[in-house]
Amino acid sequence: MRLIGTLRGTLSPVVFLLSGTAVAVTLTLNRVVFEGLPHTEDEVAFLFQAATLARGYLVAPAPPLPEAFWIPFVLVRDGMWFGKYPPGYPLVLALGVLVGYPPLVNALAAAFSVLLIVALAHRIYDQTTGLLAGTLLVVSPFFLLQAASFMAHTVCLALTLLFVFSFAISLERPTILRALPGALALGLLVLARPLTALGVTVPFILWAAWRFWRVPAWRPVGLFFAAGGLLGSAALLAYNQYTTGNSLTFGYELWWPFDKVGFGPGTGPGQGHTLDSGILNTRFNLRLLEEVLFGWPGRFDFFPALLAIAVALLRLTAYRLHLVPIRRVRLGETVWDLLLTAQVCSLISVHIAYWTAGQMYGPRYYYEALGAIVLLSARGLSQIVTAAHWVWRFLTLRSELPAAVEVLGVLAFVGLMLWSIFGTALPWWQSYRGWYDIHAEPARSVAAQVSSRALVLLPVTHWTQYAPFFVRNSPLLDSPVLYAHDLGPRNAELAAAFPDRRIYRLIDRQLVPYVAAPSPPSAGTGAP
């Protein structure tokens, strides 16, 4: 396939080393920081949906006594048991469930994102920019921690980058074959995170519409990209119709009726979401992004990208005013600078209309813009080097920087990377150990005590205590050991629902065989 050949031509052993590092670090963080467990309601629901799809079911049958298996964001409706989220990401995560190691999905998505960053930069800028952007991505504390979780954003970042890369090579030569990966990625992105899909594609939709009008050869390709988005939308509406009974009602609203996009009463808790609260959420997220994007000291993280944007605007202004010839403007690169900037701004803007800031392992709603941000940051750093060359040439009339100055520049960059790792990333990652008070124990020790065909009743008082046990259950409730809430007086009903299982109660971390209370004697019995 030509797309694979295009990717292969842009890569080098250094890039594969970077992508391999992303896999190794994210899997290590998943094990060390998260203990291989979901730590949020979202992740639990994602894993449940993925396990259901891996078994070949769109939804699972509702369990007997649903309250015995209750967990947030997993719904029971009309005999169906399903997570509240769209099915796009769980469909991908199901591949990890099938191989027995779900964390591998996000780790590979992180590696694929690195490869795509370099490949994209080679097409629209140069390979040096790509290598620098790939390096920035791999040392981003935000990128790595999110990829170590079970959240949807890393897969969606990879889908976003695949769409942009496919769009870029289709601009060079508009063919259906080049557009195919991007159209498929766009459809799956819509099926996974529709609001995110809108945010990252609005600038490309506008550009594609302009080319549709001006460039006849682009029209079949533009329609093909549109078909991908429409196909994903149709699948999402059909899923909603099946699960919620209304194509326009998402599972979010079944759990919380106010959980929807927009402003005013009924959107968000309390009196409703407002523009002011949306802007406040944006400020909080940008402030956190500035801290964990690269983890550099002095709030320096945004400076390279902002510099690249400023240079692009100056170049475009100079071109429009005919102040410099087009070769000095580098119009193609400048257009891409501004298009990537528009993608970041668009993703941030659409989330102003959502009621929560969504901070979880960082400002996660902005995660799918990381590709654009690191490319702009790499551009800014390259322009700093270029400016240093010009200043040196102006001051000394020499064309090349001394080797000592270049070495100092490299050492400064390495110093920033080390600060990112040891000064920001490690303490920040460490703060998520045992987050929400979720730990692998006691689920691990309880599982070691019980044999197959058992049902363990747990005296949990909060969902965080149940989550490590719940993820061990099969959605079809046919796993060797099942874990359920201890329902007290209603345990007899639960025992009757699983007559072929040995039943235990967990008391003081010890398993005790369950003994049903004797039925009271019926009226009128006794000695004559």
URLINUR-V827728 format. One record per pair of residues at least 4 apart in sequence whose ideal C-beta (glycine too) atoms are under 7 Angstrom apart, sorted by the first residue. I is the first residue (numbers start at 1). J is the second residue. If there is no record, write none. Layout:
# URLINUR-V827728
I/J, I/J
This chain:
# URLINUR-V827728
2/6, 2/177, 2/178, 3/7, 3/178, 3/181, 4/8, 5/9, 6/169, 7/11, 7/115, 7/119, 10/118, 10/119, 10/122, 10/127, 10/130, 11/15, 11/16, 11/115, 11/118, 11/119, 13/17, 14/18, 14/131, 15/19, 15/114, 15/115, 15/118, 15/131, 15/134, 16/20, 17/21, 18/22, 18/114, 18/134, 18/135, 18/138, 19/23, 19/111, 19/114, 19/115, 20/24, 20/111, 21/25, 21/138, 22/26, 22/110, 22/111, 22/114, 22/138, 23/27, 23/107, 23/108, 23/110, 23/111, 24/28, 25/29, 25/144, 26/30, 26/106, 26/107, 26/110, 26/144, 26/147, 26/148, 27/31, 27/103, 27/107, 28/32, 29/33, 29/144, 29/145, 29/148, 29/429, 30/34, 30/36, 30/103, 30/148, 31/35, 31/36, 33/148, 33/429, 33/432, 33/433, 34/39, 34/148, 34/149, 35/439, 35/440, 36/103, 37/438, 37/440, 37/468, 37/471, 38/43, 38/44, 38/47, 38/150, 38/467, 38/471, 39/43, 39/435, 39/436, 39/438, 40/360, 40/436, 41/45, 41/72, 41/73, 42/46, 42/73, 42/151, 43/47, 43/149, 43/150, 43/151, 44/48, 44/71, 44/73, 44/467, 44/470, 44/471, 45/49, 45/73, 45/74, 45/83, 45/84, 45/85, 46/50, 46/83, 46/85, 46/89, 46/90, 46/93, 46/150, 46/152, 47/51, 47/102, 47/150, 47/471, 48/52, 48/74, 48/83, 48/475, 49/53, 49/82, 49/83, 49/85, 49/87, 49/90, 50/54, 50/90, 50/93, 50/94, 50/97, 50/102, 51/55, 51/97, 51/474, 51/475, 52/57, 52/59, 52/60, 52/475, 53/90, 53/91, 53/94, 54/94, 54/97, 54/98, 55/475, 55/476, 59/80, 59/81, 59/82, 59/243, 60/81, 60/82, 60/475, 60/476, 61/79, 61/81, 62/66, 62/76, 62/79, 62/80, 62/81, 63/68, 63/69, 63/81, 63/477, 64/497, 65/490, 65/493, 65/494, 65/497, 66/70, 66/76, 67/485, 67/487, 68/484, 68/485, 68/487, 68/494, 69/484, 70/485, 71/463, 71/466, 71/467, 71/470, 72/463, 73/83, 73/84, 73/255, 74/81, 74/83, 75/82, 75/84, 75/251, 75/254, 75/255, 76/81, 77/254, 80/243, 81/475, 82/243, 83/90, 83/251, 84/251, 84/252, 84/254, 84/255, 85/90, 85/251, 86/191, 86/192, 86/194, 86/236, 86/239, 87/91, 87/191, 87/239, 88/188, 88/191, 88/192, 89/93, 89/152, 89/155, 89/192, 90/94, 92/105, 92/155, 93/97, 93/102, 93/105, 94/98, 95/99, 95/105, 96/101, 96/102, 96/103, 96/104, 96/105, 97/102, 99/104, 102/150, 103/107, 104/108, 105/109, 105/155, 106/110, 106/147, 106/149, 106/154, 106/155, 107/111, 107/147, 108/112, 109/113, 109/154, 109/155, 109/158, 110/114, 110/147, 110/154, 111/115, 112/116, 112/158, 113/117, 113/137, 113/157, 113/158, 113/161, 113/371, 114/118, 114/134, 114/137, 114/138, 115/119, 116/120, 116/158, 116/161, 116/162, 116/165, 117/121, 117/130, 117/133, 117/134, 117/137, 117/161, 117/371, 117/374, 117/375, 118/122, 118/130, 118/131, 118/134, 119/123, 119/165, 120/124, 120/161, 120/164, 120/165, 120/168, 121/125, 121/129, 121/130, 121/133, 121/375, 122/126, 122/127, 122/130, 123/168, 123/169, 124/168, 124/333, 124/336, 125/129, 125/333, 125/379, 127/131, 128/132, 129/133, 129/378, 129/379, 129/382, 130/134, 131/135, 132/136, 132/378, 132/381, 132/382, 133/137, 133/374, 133/375, 133/378, 134/138, 135/139, 136/140, 136/294, 136/374, 136/377, 136/378, 137/143, 137/370, 137/374, 139/294, 139/417, 139/420, 139/421, 140/144, 140/293, 140/294, 140/370, 141/145, 141/292, 141/295, 141/420, 141/424, 141/425, 141/428, 141/429, 142/146, 142/292, 142/293, 142/362, 143/147, 143/370, 144/148, 145/149, 145/361, 145/362, 145/429, 146/151, 146/153, 146/154, 146/361, 146/362, 146/364, 146/367, 147/154, 149/361, 151/361, 151/364, 152/156, 152/192, 152/193, 153/157, 153/364, 153/367, 153/368, 154/158, 155/159, 155/192, 156/160, 156/189, 156/192, 156/193, 156/196, 156/368, 157/161, 157/367, 157/368, 157/370, 157/371, 158/162, 159/163, 159/185, 159/188, 159/189, 160/164, 160/189, 160/200, 160/368, 160/371, 161/165, 161/371, 162/166, 162/181, 162/182, 162/185, 163/167, 163/182, 163/185, 163/186, 163/189, 164/168, 164/371, 165/169, 166/170, 166/178, 166/179, 166/181, 166/182, 166/185, 167/171, 167/182, 167/204, 169/178, 170/174, 170/178, 170/179, 170/221, 173/178, 174/217, 174/218, 174/221, 175/179, 176/180, 176/220, 176/221, 176/224, 179/183, 179/221, 179/224, 179/225, 180/184, 181/185, 182/186, 182/225, 183/187, 183/224, 183/225, 183/227, 183/228, 184/188, 184/228, 185/189, 186/190, 186/197, 186/201, 186/225, 186/228, 186/229, 186/232, 187/191, 187/228, 187/229, 187/231, 187/232, 188/192, 188/232, 189/193, 189/197, 189/232, 190/194, 190/197, 190/229, 190/232, 190/233, 190/236, 191/232, 191/235, 191/236, 193/197, 194/198, 194/236, 195/199, 195/261, 195/350, 195/354, 196/200, 196/347, 196/368, 197/201, 198/202, 198/350, 199/346, 199/347, 199/350, 199/351, 200/343, 200/347, 200/368, 201/205, 202/206, 202/346, 203/207, 203/339, 203/342, 203/343, 203/346, 204/208, 205/209, 206/210, 207/211, 207/339, 208/212, 208/222, 208/225, 209/213, 210/214, 211/215, 211/218, 211/222, 212/218, 212/219, 212/222, 218/222, 219/223, 220/224, 221/225, 222/226, 223/227, 224/228, 225/229, 226/230, 227/231, 228/232, 229/233, 230/234, 231/235, 232/236, 233/237, 234/238, 235/239, 236/240, 237/241, 237/247, 238/242, 239/243, 240/244, 240/246, 240/247, 240/248, 240/249, 240/250, 241/246, 241/247, 243/251, 244/249, 244/250, 244/251, 244/254, 249/253, 251/255, 252/256, 252/259, 252/260, 253/257, 253/259, 253/260, 255/259, 258/266, 258/267, 258/268, 258/269, 260/267, 261/353, 261/354, 262/267, 262/273, 262/353, 263/267, 263/272, 263/273, 263/274, 263/275, 263/353, 264/272, 265/271, 265/272, 266/272, 267/272, 267/273, 267/355, 268/272, 268/273, 268/355, 273/277, 273/278, 273/355, 274/278, 275/279, 276/280, 277/281, 278/282, 278/352, 278/353, 279/283, 279/352, 280/284, 281/285, 281/357, 282/286, 282/348, 282/352, 283/287, 284/288, 284/357, 285/289, 285/357, 285/359, 285/363, 285/365, 285/366, 286/290, 288/292, 288/359, 288/362, 288/363, 289/293, 289/363, 289/366, 290/299, 290/301, 290/302, 292/362, 292/424, 292/428, 293/301, 293/373, 294/301, 294/420, 295/419, 295/420, 295/423, 295/424, 295/425, 296/300, 296/301, 296/416, 296/419, 296/420, 297/419, 297/423, 302/306, 303/307, 304/308, 304/377, 304/380, 304/381, 305/309, 305/373, 305/376, 305/377, 305/380, 306/310, 307/311, 307/380, 307/383, 308/312, 308/337, 308/376, 308/379, 308/380, 308/383, 309/313, 309/337, 309/341, 309/376, 310/314, 311/315, 311/383, 312/316, 312/334, 312/337, 312/338, 313/317, 314/318, 315/319, 315/329, 315/330, 315/334, 316/320, 316/334, 316/338, 317/321, 318/323, 318/324, 318/329, 319/326, 319/329, 319/331, 324/328, 324/329, 326/331, 329/334, 330/334, 331/335, 332/336, 333/337, 334/338, 335/339, 336/340, 337/341, 337/376, 337/379, 338/342, 339/343, 340/344, 340/372, 340/375, 340/376, 341/345, 341/376, 342/346, 343/347, 343/369, 343/372, 344/348, 344/369, 344/372, 344/373, 345/349, 346/350, 347/351, 347/366, 347/368, 347/369, 348/366, 351/365, 358/364, 358/365, 359/363, 360/364, 361/432, 369/373, 370/374, 371/375, 372/376, 373/377, 374/378, 375/379, 376/380, 377/381, 378/382, 379/383, 380/384, 381/385, 382/386, 383/387, 384/388, 385/389, 385/409, 386/390, 387/391, 388/392, 388/401, 389/393, 389/401, 390/394, 391/395, 392/396, 392/398, 392/401, 393/397, 393/398, 393/399, 401/405, 401/406, 403/407, 404/408, 405/409, 406/410, 407/411, 408/412, 409/413, 410/414, 411/415, 412/416, 413/417, 414/418, 415/419, 416/420, 417/421, 418/422, 419/423, 419/424, 420/424, 420/425, 421/425, 421/426, 422/426, 424/428, 425/429, 426/430, 427/431, 434/438, 434/439, 436/464, 437/464, 438/464, 438/467, 438/468, 440/444, 440/468, 441/445, 442/446, 442/509, 443/447, 443/468, 443/469, 443/472, 444/448, 445/449, 446/450, 446/456, 446/506, 446/511, 447/472, 447/481, 449/511, 450/454, 450/456, 450/481, 450/504, 450/511, 452/480, 452/481, 453/480, 453/500, 453/501, 453/502, 454/481, 454/501, 454/502, 454/504, 455/482, 455/484, 455/498, 455/501, 455/503, 456/481, 456/483, 456/504, 456/506, 456/511, 457/484, 457/486, 457/491, 457/503, 457/504, 457/505, 457/506, 457/514, 458/466, 458/469, 458/483, 458/484, 458/485, 458/486, 458/506, 459/486, 459/506, 460/465, 460/466, 460/485, 461/465, 463/467, 466/470, 466/485, 467/471, 469/483, 470/483, 472/479, 472/483, 473/477, 473/479, 473/482, 473/483, 474/478, 474/479, 477/482, 484/494, 486/491, 486/505, 487/491, 487/494, 490/494, 491/495, 491/514, 492/496, 492/516, 493/497, 494/498, 495/503, 495/514, 495/516, 503/514, 504/511, 504/512, 504/513, 504/514, 505/512, 505/514, 506/511, 507/512, 521/525
